[in-house]
Amino acid sequence: MYAIVEIGGQQLKVEEKAKVYVNLMDAEEGSTVDFERVLLVDNDGKVTVGKPVVEGAKVSAKVLTHVKGDKVLVFKKKRRKGYQKMNGHRQQYTQIEIEKITA
């Protein structure tokens, strides 16, 4: 059984007991969060597609930890002008574990 869920503006394919990284959420570590925006549910071959969401479906997940991703370098240069600039950042993510998919 899997579901397509919209979390933080991104659509993710999730299964039970799967661990996924999503954009940083305002939730404490160890807390449980519910996602109501379920776009598709596949229950052993029986596919239910929402218009735009599946009625009565939700996904429960447990927040495991908050982590930083790899460093992303941004380099800008204008040739023959002597201009170059380097900047970078580390994106923050929340690791969640999918506990239950209710359809």
C-alpha positions in Angstrom: 0.0 0.0 0.0 1.3 3.4 -0.9 0.1 7.0 -1.3 1.0 10.2 -3.0 1.0 13.0 -0.4 1.5 16.7 -0.7 3.9 17.8 2.1 5.2 21.4 2.2 4.3 22.0 -1.4 6.0 18.8 -2.7 4.4 15.6 -3.8 5.9 12.4 -2.3 5.2 8.8 -2.8 5.2 7.2 0.7 4.7 3.7 2.1 4.2 2.5 5.7 7.5 2.3 7.7 9.3 4.4 5.1 11.6 7.2 6.3 11.6 10.3 4.1 13.1 13.8 4.3 10.8 16.8 3.9 11.4 20.5 4.2 11.8 21.8 7.7 8.5 21.5 9.7 7.5 23.3 12.9 7.1 20.1 14.9 8.9 18.7 17.9 11.1 15.5 17.6 9.0 12.5 18.6 5.7 14.1 17.9 3.1 12.8 15.5 1.8 14.8 12.5 -1.1 14.1 10.1 -1.2 14.9 6.4 -4.7 15.5 5.0 -3.6 16.3 1.4 -3.6 12.7 0.0 -3.7 12.8 -3.8 -3.7 9.1 -4.6 -4.0 5.8 -2.7 -3.0 2.4 -4.0 -4.4 -0.4 -1.8 -3.0 -3.7 -3.3 -3.9 -2.8 -6.9 -7.1 -0.8 -6.1 -6.1 2.8 -7.0 -8.1 5.7 -5.8 -7.4 9.1 -7.3 -8.6 12.3 -5.7 -10.2 15.3 -7.3 -8.0 17.0 -6.1 -7.7 15.0 -2.8 -9.0 11.6 -1.7 -11.9 12.1 0.8 -11.3 10.7 4.2 -7.7 9.7 3.6 -4.8 10.8 5.7 -1.3 9.8 6.4 0.2 9.7 10.0 3.9 10.2 10.5 6.3 10.5 13.4 9.0 13.2 13.4 12.4 11.6 13.9 14.9 14.4 13.7 15.8 17.8 12.1 19.0 17.7 10.0 20.9 19.9 7.6 21.5 18.7 4.0 24.7 18.9 2.0 26.3 22.3 1.3 25.0 23.9 -2.0 27.5 26.3 -3.6 26.3 29.2 -5.7 29.0 30.7 -8.0 28.4 33.8 -10.1 30.8 35.2 -12.6 30.8 37.7 -15.4 33.6 37.0 -17.8 36.2 39.7 -18.6 34.7 42.0 -16.0 36.6 40.9 -12.9 33.4 40.0 -11.1 32.9 36.7 -9.3 31.0 35.9 -6.2 30.7 32.6 -4.3 27.8 32.0 -1.9 26.4 28.8 -0.3 23.9 27.4 2.1 22.8 24.2 3.8 19.1 23.4 3.4 17.3 22.2 6.6 15.2 19.1 6.5 13.0 17.1 8.8 13.2 13.3 8.8 9.8 11.6 9.3 8.7 8.0 9.4 5.4 7.1 7.9 3.4 5.1 10.5 -0.1 4.6 9.0 -1.9 5.3 5.7 -5.7 5.5 6.2 -7.9 5.4 3.1 
